[in-house]
Amino acid sequence: MSRYIIAIDQSTQGTKAMIIDDGGKVVASTSRPHRQIITPQGWVEHDPEEIAANLMAMVKEMVLSSGLDRKDIAGVGVANQRETVAVWNRKTGKPVYNAIVWQCNRATEQCARIEKAGKADFVRETTGLKLSPFFSGPKVAWILDNVPGAREAAERGELACGTMDCWVIWTLTKGQVHRSDFSNCSRMMLMDLKKLCWSPEVCSLFGIPMSMLPEICDSDALFGWTDFDGLLDKPVPIHGDAGDSHACLYAQGCFEKGSVSAGCGTGTCVIMNIGDRFVLSDNGLLTSIAWKTKEGLRYAYDGVINYSGAVITWLYKDLGLVSSPAETEKLALEADPNDRTILVPAFTGIGAPYWSNESNGVFWGMSRTTRRAELVKAGLESMDFQIADVIKAMEQDSGSKVPYICCSGGPAKNNYLMQFLGDMMDSTVLVPSNEEMTCLGAAILAGKALGIMDLSVIEKAYTRRKYTSSMPEEMRKEKQQRWNLAVKQTLCR
């Protein structure tokens, strides 16, 4: 008889849950969106309690409607949007403030203080991350600095914090467990990546009491037990946890040094397995922990693109240029291929490898004949230009060309998008038939730890579409040069 894993992906736009069998097949799935809270200052927040309520309701609905015997559910795997952080009271379980989303740059002052003190290089050399309000640590510091009573409660040891996996695990275990995994903790900008523990020095720079921080565990460790608030007859183990991009890298089978995955969602995280040694990038990338399991530790180069799938949402919901996200592919194919319009979607600054918080978005190079279709085409191509920038930086750091890129996520269904990426990289793009690689990665981590799955699941669970370059070299160079010029305009603002 089959055994099953409940895989949870707490992502930016909503929360997904799947039941995945021991062969890697998805047998049931559900999702539920949550509010995107935009403050008058343009800050981005989520309500942790809304997310928790959604999670419990949707899993109950999914399990009951699946018709499966609940006794065959063996465990749980968790993945999550990275950098988004929650702070809550240990006794009451109530958040002291909304979760601050990874897209939000409000913690500039907290970073500026450390920059002014001359400690930016120390932070990078310790944590592998460039000092930026993008990361969780500065966001926690902002809450302590700005929410009345928060700092005093933190100093008394009453507050807990963590990325959203940590909040999910806390919720599932009814407040019994405050743990996270190495991949997520490495994104908080509070961890010493060489010593593999929280850094007292960096925490002190941000004014964050270490009592707030979760226990750091292997990605396939035991993270507690849950019965989903009485849904199951007896509790099952939560035995896998990873940041969404790391779970994708794992599910794509990128176990070899130099292999690359691009998880496309609201944003895109391009991540390269760099082996078992901590190495800093010389080309604007970040160094994180890909995962740590019983098999060993893997570090990663990491490049985050803030606006990827969110560009499609912007074209659809805000500009009204398409009637649905799926229409973008059709319009891009209909557009004038000679139109030279470029979109740089630096709506809240631009990330790797440029790292400019002050940049603004811009349409550049339009002509009188530029129409709706050409603007949509520019929007799609902006996603690939950004991915290509990150991968080229990875090639410079690693000293070798990336032969293929594994792409997954909703935007990867767009054929125009994937073909243009292959053209711009002069490389091969591989897209799995299962677009939900985040949930699959979390399920495999948990399934392996429980002894009901092995890595052969990766070969059985999906097939791959292949896109190869067909663009002449001269055209590729001309497009790249125009993109570089457009980015320069945003950096000069």
C-alpha positions as CSV (number, residue, x, y, z in Angstrom):
1,M,0.0,0.0,0.0
2,S,1.1,3.5,-0.7
3,R,2.2,5.9,2.0
4,Y,1.7,9.7,1.7
5,I,3.3,12.9,2.6
6,I,1.4,16.2,3.1
7,A,3.6,18.8,1.5
8,I,3.0,22.5,2.4
9,D,4.3,25.5,0.4
10,Q,3.7,28.7,2.3
11,S,4.4,31.2,-0.6
12,T,4.0,34.9,-1.3
13,Q,0.6,35.0,-2.9
14,G,-1.0,32.2,-0.9
15,T,-0.5,28.7,0.6
16,K,-0.5,25.5,-1.3
17,A,-0.8,22.0,0.1
18,M,-0.5,18.6,-1.7
19,I,-0.7,15.0,-0.8
20,I,2.1,13.2,-2.6
21,D,2.5,9.4,-2.6
22,D,5.7,7.5,-2.1
23,G,6.3,7.5,-5.9
24,G,6.3,11.2,-6.1
25,K,2.8,11.4,-7.6
26,V,0.5,14.3,-6.6
27,V,-2.8,12.7,-5.6
28,A,-4.6,15.8,-4.2
29,S,-3.9,19.4,-4.0
30,T,-5.4,22.7,-2.8
31,S,-4.4,26.3,-2.4
32,R,-5.7,29.4,-0.8
33,P,-4.6,33.0,-1.3
34,H,-4.1,35.5,1.5
35,R,-4.3,39.3,1.5
36,Q,-1.4,41.3,0.2
37,I,-1.4,44.2,2.7
38,I,0.1,47.3,1.1
39,T,0.6,50.2,3.6
40,P,0.4,53.9,2.6
41,Q,4.2,53.9,2.5
42,G,4.2,51.1,-0.1
43,W,5.4,48.5,2.5
44,V,4.3,44.9,2.0
45,E,2.8,42.8,4.8
46,H,1.0,39.5,5.4
47,D,-1.3,38.5,8.3
48,P,0.3,35.4,10.0
49,E,-3.0,34.5,11.7
50,E,-4.8,34.5,8.3
51,I,-2.1,32.3,6.9
52,A,-2.4,29.9,9.8
53,A,-6.2,29.7,9.6
54,N,-6.0,29.1,5.8
55,L,-3.5,26.4,6.3
56,M,-5.6,24.3,8.8
57,A,-8.8,24.8,6.8
58,M,-7.4,23.9,3.4
59,V,-5.5,20.8,4.6
60,K,-8.7,19.5,6.3
61,E,-10.7,20.1,3.2
62,M,-8.0,18.4,1.0
63,V,-7.6,15.3,3.2
64,L,-11.3,14.8,3.6
65,S,-12.1,15.2,-0.1
66,S,-9.2,13.0,-1.2
67,G,-10.9,9.8,0.0
68,L,-7.6,8.5,1.3
69,D,-7.3,6.5,4.6
70,R,-5.8,9.1,7.0
71,K,-3.8,6.3,8.6
72,D,-1.7,6.1,5.4
73,I,-0.4,9.7,5.9
74,A,3.1,9.2,7.1
75,G,4.4,12.7,7.6
76,V,4.7,16.3,6.6
77,G,7.2,18.4,4.6
78,V,7.3,22.2,4.7
79,A,8.6,24.8,2.3
80,N,8.2,28.5,2.3
81,Q,8.7,32.0,0.9
82,R,12.1,33.1,2.1
83,E,13.1,36.2,4.0
84,T,9.5,37.1,5.0
85,V,9.5,37.1,8.8
86,A,7.1,37.0,11.7
87,V,7.5,38.0,15.3
88,W,5.1,36.6,17.9
89,N,4.5,36.2,21.6
90,R,5.6,32.8,22.9
91,K,2.9,32.7,25.6
92,T,-0.1,33.9,23.6
93,G,1.0,32.8,20.2
94,K,-0.2,36.1,18.8
95,P,1.9,38.1,16.3
96,V,3.1,41.4,17.6
97,Y,2.9,42.8,14.1
98,N,2.1,41.6,10.6
99,A,4.7,39.5,8.8
100,I,7.0,41.7,6.8
101,V,7.3,40.4,3.3
102,W,10.6,39.8,1.5
103,Q,9.7,42.4,-1.1
104,C,9.6,45.1,1.6
105,N,12.5,47.5,1.9
106,R,11.3,49.4,5.0
107,A,14.4,48.4,7.1
108,T,16.8,50.8,5.3
109,E,17.6,52.7,8.5
110,Q,18.5,49.5,10.4
111,C,21.0,48.7,7.6
112,A,22.3,52.2,7.3
113,R,23.3,52.2,11.0
114,I,25.5,49.2,10.4
115,E,26.9,50.6,7.2
116,K,27.8,53.8,9.0
117,A,29.5,51.8,11.7
118,G,31.7,50.3,9.0
119,K,30.4,46.7,9.7
120,A,28.8,45.9,6.3
121,D,31.8,43.8,5.1
122,F,31.8,42.0,8.4
123,V,28.1,41.1,8.0
124,R,28.8,39.8,4.5
125,E,31.8,37.8,5.4
126,T,30.0,36.2,8.3
127,T,26.5,35.6,6.8
128,G,27.3,35.4,3.1
129,L,24.7,38.1,2.4
130,K,25.0,41.7,1.3
131,L,23.7,44.1,3.9
132,S,20.2,44.9,2.7
133,P,16.7,45.5,4.1
134,F,15.6,42.6,1.9
135,F,16.7,40.0,4.5
136,S,14.8,38.9,7.7
137,G,17.2,40.2,10.3
138,P,16.8,43.9,9.4
139,K,13.0,43.4,9.3
140,V,13.0,41.9,12.8
141,A,15.1,44.9,14.0
142,W,12.5,47.2,12.4
143,I,9.7,45.6,14.4
144,L,11.7,45.9,17.7
145,D,12.5,49.6,16.9
146,N,9.0,50.6,15.8
147,V,6.3,48.4,17.5
148,P,5.5,49.8,21.0
149,G,6.6,47.4,23.7
150,A,8.2,44.9,21.3
151,R,11.8,45.5,22.4
152,E,11.0,45.3,26.1
153,A,9.1,42.0,25.5
154,A,12.0,40.6,23.5
155,E,14.5,41.5,26.2
156,R,12.3,39.6,28.7
157,G,12.5,36.5,26.4
158,E,8.8,36.7,25.6
159,L,9.1,37.0,21.8
160,A,9.9,34.5,19.1
161,C,10.7,35.2,15.5
162,G,11.3,33.2,12.3
163,T,10.7,32.8,8.6
164,M,7.3,31.5,7.6
165,D,8.3,27.9,7.8
166,C,9.0,28.5,11.5
167,W,5.5,30.1,11.9
168,V,3.9,27.1,10.1
169,I,5.8,24.6,12.3
170,W,4.8,26.6,15.4
171,T,1.2,26.5,14.2
172,L,1.1,22.8,13.4
173,T,2.7,21.8,16.7
174,K,0.3,24.2,18.7
175,G,3.2,26.3,19.9
176,Q,5.4,23.4,21.1
177,V,8.2,23.7,18.6
178,H,10.3,26.7,17.5
179,R,12.6,25.3,14.9
180,S,13.8,26.1,11.3
181,D,16.2,24.5,8.9
182,F,19.7,25.6,7.7
183,S,18.5,26.9,4.4
184,N,16.0,29.3,5.9
185,C,18.2,30.4,8.7
186,S,21.0,31.2,6.3
187,R,18.6,33.8,4.7
188,M,18.0,35.7,7.9
189,M,21.4,37.5,7.8
190,L,22.0,36.5,11.4
191,M,23.8,33.2,10.9
192,D,27.5,32.5,10.8
193,L,27.7,30.3,7.7
194,K,31.2,29.0,8.5
195,K,30.4,28.1,12.2
196,L,26.9,26.9,11.3
197,C,25.2,28.7,14.2
198,W,23.7,32.1,15.0
199,S,26.2,34.9,15.1
200,P,26.2,36.8,18.5
201,E,28.1,39.6,16.9
202,V,25.7,40.1,14.0
203,C,22.6,39.8,16.3
204,S,24.1,42.4,18.5
205,L,24.7,44.8,15.6
206,F,21.0,44.6,14.8
207,G,19.9,44.7,18.4
208,I,18.2,41.3,18.2
209,P,18.2,39.2,21.4
210,M,19.3,35.7,20.5
211,S,16.5,34.2,22.6
212,M,14.1,35.2,19.8
213,L,15.7,32.9,17.3
214,P,14.6,29.3,16.4
215,E,16.7,26.2,16.8
216,I,18.6,25.5,13.6
217,C,18.0,22.0,12.3
218,D,19.0,19.8,9.4
219,S,16.6,20.1,6.4
220,D,15.5,16.4,7.0
221,A,15.4,16.7,10.8
222,L,12.4,16.0,13.0
223,F,10.6,19.3,13.4
224,G,7.8,18.1,15.7
225,W,4.5,16.3,15.4
226,T,1.1,17.4,14.2
227,D,-2.4,16.0,13.9
228,F,-3.7,19.1,12.1
229,D,-5.9,20.0,15.0
230,G,-7.5,16.6,15.4
231,L,-7.9,15.8,11.7
232,L,-5.6,12.8,11.9
233,D,-6.2,9.9,14.3
234,K,-2.7,10.3,15.7
235,P,0.1,12.9,15.2
236,V,2.6,12.4,12.4
237,P,6.1,13.8,12.2
238,I,7.1,17.0,10.4
239,H,10.3,15.6,8.9
240,G,11.4,18.0,6.1
241,D,11.8,21.8,5.9
242,A,13.5,24.0,3.3
243,G,13.2,27.5,1.7
244,D,11.2,27.3,-1.5
245,S,14.1,27.8,-3.9
246,H,16.2,25.2,-2.0
247,A,13.4,22.7,-2.2
248,C,13.2,23.3,-6.0
249,L,16.9,22.8,-6.3
250,Y,16.6,19.5,-4.4
251,A,13.5,18.2,-6.4
252,Q,15.3,19.1,-9.7
253,G,18.1,16.7,-8.7
254,C,20.7,19.5,-8.7
255,F,23.1,17.5,-6.4
256,E,26.2,18.1,-8.5
257,K,28.4,21.1,-8.0
258,G,27.6,23.7,-10.7
259,S,24.0,22.7,-11.3
260,V,21.5,25.5,-11.4
261,S,17.8,25.8,-10.7
262,A,15.5,28.8,-11.3
263,G,12.3,28.8,-9.3
264,C,9.9,31.2,-10.9
265,G,7.1,32.6,-8.9
266,T,6.2,36.1,-7.7
267,G,10.0,36.6,-7.8
268,T,12.6,34.3,-9.2
269,C,15.4,32.8,-7.2
270,V,18.3,31.5,-9.3
271,I,20.4,29.1,-7.2
272,M,23.6,27.2,-7.9
273,N,25.0,24.2,-5.9
274,I,28.6,25.2,-5.1
275,G,29.6,22.2,-3.1
276,D,30.5,21.8,0.6
277,R,32.7,24.9,1.0
278,F,31.7,28.4,2.0
279,V,32.8,30.7,-0.8
280,L,31.9,34.4,-1.2
281,S,30.9,35.7,-4.6
282,D,33.0,38.4,-6.4
283,N,30.1,39.3,-8.8
284,G,27.2,40.5,-6.7
285,L,25.7,37.1,-5.7
286,L,24.9,35.9,-2.2
287,T,26.1,32.7,-0.5
288,S,23.6,30.6,1.3
289,I,23.2,27.1,2.5
290,A,21.4,25.0,-0.1
291,W,20.5,22.3,2.5
292,K,22.0,20.2,5.2
293,T,20.9,16.6,5.5
294,K,22.2,13.3,6.7
295,E,24.1,13.0,3.4
296,G,26.0,16.3,4.0
297,L,26.1,20.0,3.7
298,R,25.7,22.0,0.4
299,Y,26.3,25.7,0.0
300,A,24.8,27.7,-2.9
301,Y,25.3,30.9,-4.8
302,D,22.0,32.7,-4.9
303,G,20.6,35.6,-7.0
304,V,17.1,36.9,-6.1
305,I,14.9,38.7,-8.7
306,N,12.2,40.7,-6.9
307,Y,9.8,41.0,-9.8
308,S,9.4,38.0,-12.1
309,G,5.9,36.5,-12.1
310,A,4.8,39.7,-10.4
311,V,5.5,41.4,-13.7
312,I,2.8,39.3,-15.3
313,T,0.5,40.1,-12.5
314,W,1.2,43.8,-13.0
315,L,0.5,43.6,-16.7
316,Y,-2.7,41.8,-16.0
317,K,-4.2,43.4,-12.9
318,D,-2.7,46.8,-12.8
319,L,-2.2,47.8,-16.4
320,G,-5.0,45.7,-17.8
321,L,-2.9,44.9,-20.9
322,V,-4.0,41.2,-20.9
323,S,-7.3,39.5,-19.9
324,S,-5.4,36.7,-18.2
325,P,-1.8,35.7,-17.4
326,A,-1.9,33.0,-20.1
327,E,-2.6,35.7,-22.8
328,T,0.9,37.1,-22.4
329,E,2.4,34.2,-24.4
330,K,0.0,34.8,-27.3
331,L,0.6,38.6,-27.4
332,A,4.4,38.2,-27.2
333,L,4.4,35.9,-30.2
334,E,2.2,38.4,-32.1
335,A,4.4,41.4,-31.2
336,D,6.8,43.0,-33.7
337,P,10.0,41.1,-33.2
338,N,11.9,44.3,-34.3
339,D,10.4,46.4,-31.5
340,R,13.3,47.4,-29.2
341,T,11.3,48.2,-26.0
342,I,12.9,47.2,-22.7
343,L,11.2,47.0,-19.3
344,V,13.4,47.1,-16.2
345,P,10.9,46.2,-13.4
346,A,12.8,47.8,-10.6
347,F,9.6,48.7,-8.8
348,T,11.2,48.4,-5.3
349,G,14.8,48.6,-6.4
350,I,16.8,46.0,-8.2
351,G,18.5,43.0,-6.6
352,A,21.3,40.7,-7.7
353,P,23.7,41.3,-9.2
354,Y,23.2,45.1,-9.1
355,W,21.8,45.7,-5.5
356,S,20.4,49.2,-6.0
357,N,17.5,50.0,-3.5
358,E,17.0,53.4,-5.1
359,S,16.3,52.3,-8.6
360,N,12.9,52.7,-10.2
361,G,11.1,50.7,-12.9
362,V,11.3,52.0,-16.5
363,F,10.0,51.3,-20.0
364,W,12.9,52.3,-22.2
365,G,13.4,52.5,-26.0
366,M,9.7,52.7,-27.1
367,S,8.8,54.0,-30.6
368,R,5.6,55.4,-32.0
369,T,4.7,51.9,-33.3
370,T,5.1,50.3,-29.8
371,R,1.7,48.8,-28.9
372,R,0.1,46.6,-26.2
373,A,1.7,43.5,-27.6
374,E,5.2,45.0,-27.6
375,L,4.8,46.2,-24.0
376,V,3.8,42.7,-22.9
377,K,6.7,41.1,-24.8
378,A,9.0,43.5,-23.0
379,G,7.5,42.5,-19.7
380,L,8.2,38.8,-20.3
381,E,11.7,39.4,-21.7
382,S,12.5,41.4,-18.6
383,M,12.2,38.3,-16.5
384,D,14.7,36.4,-18.7
385,F,17.2,39.3,-18.9
386,Q,17.3,39.4,-15.1
387,I,17.8,35.6,-14.8
388,A,20.5,35.8,-17.5
389,D,22.3,38.5,-15.5
390,V,22.4,36.3,-12.4
391,I,23.5,33.2,-14.3
392,K,26.3,35.1,-16.0
393,A,27.5,36.2,-12.6
394,M,27.5,32.6,-11.5
395,E,29.6,31.6,-14.5
396,Q,32.1,34.3,-13.7
397,D,32.3,33.1,-10.0
398,S,32.5,29.4,-10.9
399,G,34.8,29.8,-13.9
400,S,32.6,27.6,-16.1
401,K,29.6,27.9,-18.4
402,V,26.3,26.6,-17.1
403,P,25.3,23.9,-19.6
404,Y,21.6,23.8,-18.7
405,I,19.1,25.6,-16.4
406,C,16.3,23.8,-14.6
407,C,13.3,26.1,-14.4
408,S,10.0,25.5,-12.5
409,G,7.0,27.3,-11.3
410,G,3.9,28.9,-12.9
411,P,5.7,31.2,-15.3
412,A,7.8,28.3,-16.6
413,K,4.6,27.1,-18.4
414,N,5.1,30.1,-20.8
415,N,6.8,28.8,-23.9
416,Y,7.9,32.2,-25.1
417,L,9.5,33.0,-21.8
418,M,11.4,29.7,-21.7
419,Q,12.6,29.9,-25.3
420,F,13.8,33.5,-24.9
421,L,15.7,32.4,-21.8
422,G,17.5,29.7,-23.7
423,D,18.2,32.1,-26.5
424,M,19.7,34.8,-24.2
425,M,21.8,32.2,-22.3
426,D,22.8,30.3,-25.5
427,S,22.0,27.3,-23.3
428,T,19.5,24.6,-22.7
429,V,16.4,25.2,-20.5
430,L,14.8,22.1,-18.9
431,V,11.2,22.5,-17.5
432,P,9.6,19.6,-15.6
433,S,6.0,18.5,-16.3
434,N,5.3,18.9,-12.6
435,E,5.4,22.7,-12.0
436,E,5.1,22.3,-8.2
437,M,8.7,21.4,-7.5
438,T,8.7,23.2,-4.2
439,C,6.1,20.9,-2.7
440,L,7.9,17.9,-4.3
441,G,11.2,18.9,-2.8
442,A,9.6,19.2,0.7
443,A,7.9,15.9,0.3
444,I,11.1,14.1,-0.8
445,L,13.1,15.5,2.2
446,A,10.4,14.2,4.5
447,G,9.8,10.9,2.6
448,K,13.6,10.1,2.6
449,A,13.9,10.8,6.3
450,L,10.9,8.5,7.0
451,G,12.2,5.8,4.8
452,I,9.3,5.7,2.3
453,M,11.1,7.5,-0.6
454,D,14.5,7.6,-2.2
455,L,16.1,9.8,-4.8
456,S,14.8,7.6,-7.6
457,V,11.5,9.4,-7.1
458,I,13.0,12.4,-9.0
459,E,13.3,10.4,-12.2
460,K,9.8,8.8,-11.8
461,A,7.8,11.9,-10.8
462,Y,8.1,14.0,-14.0
463,T,9.3,14.4,-17.5
464,R,11.1,17.5,-18.9
465,R,10.5,19.8,-21.8
466,K,13.7,21.1,-23.4
467,Y,14.3,24.5,-25.0
468,T,17.5,25.1,-26.9
469,S,18.9,28.3,-28.3
470,S,18.0,29.3,-31.9
471,M,18.9,33.0,-31.8
472,P,21.9,34.3,-33.9
473,E,24.8,35.5,-31.8
474,E,24.7,39.0,-33.2
475,M,21.1,39.4,-32.3
476,R,21.7,38.0,-28.8
477,K,24.5,40.5,-28.2
478,E,22.4,43.5,-29.5
479,K,19.5,42.6,-27.1
480,Q,21.9,42.2,-24.2
481,Q,23.5,45.6,-24.9
482,R,20.1,47.3,-24.9
483,W,19.2,45.7,-21.7
484,N,22.5,46.8,-20.1
485,L,21.8,50.4,-21.3
486,A,18.3,50.3,-19.9
487,V,19.5,49.0,-16.5
488,K,22.1,51.8,-16.5
489,Q,19.3,54.3,-16.7
490,T,17.6,53.0,-13.6
491,L,20.9,52.8,-11.7
492,C,21.6,56.5,-12.5
493,R,18.3,57.7,-11.0
